[in-house]
Amino acid sequence: MSYTCTDVELVMKKGRSDMEQFGTYIMVFIETGGLLAPILFISFHLLRPLFFLPVAFICISGGILFGTVAGTLYSLIGITLSSIIFYAIIRWMPRTFKKLVNLKRKLMGTVLNSQHRK
């Protein structure tokens, strides 16, 4: 099924809800986006850790937007690239990794100490 700009305008004029309009807009963007839509989706996987979004949310969105097989493939590519990039960053900056580990220990130590006091 292919949408055009006039289809989106007709949907908006028919008085459908905002969510339906947004869903139609996203589908039109993906179908007309060609190669750009999967690249943007994979890029969103790369930025996901910075936004603290759950992986399941992004993967399910990919299945809804691109279909089961293509969504799974794009998610696997995005998750793999994200892991490789963040692994390389940690290996490139070992002091940052040590700071993160120390911060985790401090936070977990504070949580553990507060639980023992109760």
N, C-alpha and C positions, 0 to 999 in steps of 0.2 A: 504494500500500500504506500503510495507516494503522496506527500502533502506539498502544497504550494503556499505562497504567501496569501493568496486569496482564500484558501481553505482556512487558514488561521484567522483571517479577518472575519470570515463567515461564522466561525465558532465563537469568536468574541462578541459578535453582534447578536447571536442567538440567546444571550443571557445565561450562559453556563457559569458555573461557579469558578472562583479563582484557581482552585486546585486543578480543575479540568482544563482550564486555559493554560496553566503552567505546564501540565503534562503534555498537552498538545504541542505547545511551543518547544519543549525539550525533544519530543519525537521528531518534529520538523527539523530542528537543528541537527539532530543525529543523522537523519536520513539524507539531508542535503549537505552535511558536513564532509562526507566522503572520508578521506584519510585523516582529516583533522580531528574528528570525534574520538577515535580510539587513542590517538596520540594525547589528546587532552585528558582522557580518562586515565591512561597510564601515568601521565604527569601528576594527576591528582593523587594517585597512589604514592608517588614520591613525596608529596607534600603532606600526606595524611598524618604522619607522626607529629608534625609541627602544630596541627590543629587538634590533636588528641581525639581523633575520630576512631571508632572501632573498625577493625578490619572487616568484620562481618557486614557492617552497614555498607561499606564501599563495594564489597563483593556481590551482595544481593542487588545493589543498585546496578552494577554491571550486568547481571543476569536479566534484570528487568529492561534495561536500556538496549542491550545488544543481543539478547537471547542467551540461552543456557551455555552453548558451546563457545561462542565468541566471547561472552562475558567472563566465562571461566578462564579462557586463554589470556585475555587482556589482564585479568586480575593476577594470574600467575606471573605474567611478564612484569607487571607493576610491583608486585610484592618481592619478586626476585631482585629486580633492579634497586628497589628501596633498601633491601637487606645488604646488597653489595656496596651501595653508596655509603650507608651508615657504618658498615664494617670498615670500609676504607678510611672514613673520617676518623674513627676511633684509633685505627692503626697509625694514622698520620699524626695524630695529636695524643700521644699516650698520657701526657699530663692531664689533659681534659678527662680522660677515662678515670685516672686516679682520683681526680676531684669529684667526679660523679659517684665513685664507689665510697669515698669518705663521706660525702653528703648523705648517701643512702644509709651508711652505718650510723651517722649521727641521728638521722630521722628515725630509723628503726630502733636505735638505742633509746631514744626519747619515748617512743611508743611502748617499748618493752618495759622500761622503768616505770612509766605511768600505770601500766597494767599490774605490776607487782605491788604497787602502793595501795591498790584497792583492797 
